[in-house]
């Protein structure tokens, strides 16, 4: 495919990084020549320095025969105009735009913009993606990372193994024998700085970060086996009343189970907007780092604090202060990936990386053929892929043990119709099956060849 990526920032860079090694013709466009030079020096991509919305710049980038354009600059307006020019001038078949402003999103999602007037095929809202990620974290309080696949029937969870985990030092093969009815597979292990796919003889140790794929009905049992308590969140404190915090509070209010939520917002105008929009959530105006205000919000009895302001350091420090005051769990929004190593020493339980959630969402739409879902792990170190098996796929009709999967790939679940199976060597992969698979970044192209998906993106 020929893809133009507009914006060489963190999101555009990661998308180019993912796609450039997969036999795609990638051109990256950015007004910052240094960012373009960095991309072309490191990645197998072409680069154009200039305004992405200018027709002559898009023409130089190859828009006349491009299959897709991804507008992911820092400006909503530039992204929208870029899609309009790509459609009207160059007839680019597929256009994806990242939009942040709630006003634009409300208009687009309510069909006030007809497609022929605002020709954007897919709108990606980073704040919407972050809010959904936050809700997933709250639903699995013991996990530092979560994602759902196959319409929610399959779950990916990341957890840290504590000293009291009952299955430490036990080979994974033995765990499979002990819990033969458990539809759960450990697909990835991070030990220190190394992320790897475990073999059946590998053991799990204290402080390992493990990723496992499970049938949603078996998640609670799996968590208990790994020594994690399963407790429903009843009291939540939200620090930050912007679009993300407001979206989370609205979602919590809409749930059938009653959750007591309180919000702290520093900006008076935003606090008033949140108070008017919410029915049961108590909104407090002030600094979320204030111990007096945290106490007023009931932080000592809270099951979780969700820190989603637009400042990473505020989120980190507020998480630490909330935990020290007695809050059971802390989740914080972190934009700067270099701060992530501080989370464990600061006793922050889980974090949300907006870049990762946005990149995963965009990749999901780019790889829209037989790949139905993509989730990026860590700093683009691995992917969890949901893909449907084609009749022409090399793996169709084969037993899993006979398939030449790359060393850095492992099948976590096989879905046949309405049945979610734990894969074993004797599981036969058939046309129409849906597979959820973990793959290290270097092995993603080889995995896509097995599914024959890279030739059919949309």
ABEGO torsion letter per residue (X at the ends): XBBBBBEABAAAAAAAAAAAAAGBBBBBBBABAAAAAAAAAABBBBBBBEBAABAAAAAAAGAAABABBBBABABAAAAAAAAAAAAAAAGBABBBBBBABAAAAAAAAAGABBAAABBBABBBBAAAAAAAAAAAAAABAABABBBBBGGGABBBBBBBBBAABAABGBBAAAAAAABAABBBBBABBBBEABBBBBBAABBBBBGBBBBBBBBAAAAAAAAAAAGBBBBBBABBBBBEABAAAAAAAAAAAABABBBBBBBBBABAAAAAAAAAABAABBBBBEBAABAAAAAAAGAAABABBBBABABAAAAAAAAAAAAAAGBABBBBBBABAAAAAAAAAAGBABBBBAAAAAAAAAAAAABABABABBBBBEBGABBBBBBBBBAABAABGBBAAABBBBAABBBABBBBEABBBBBBAABBBBBGBBBBBBBBAAAAAAAAAAAGAAABAX
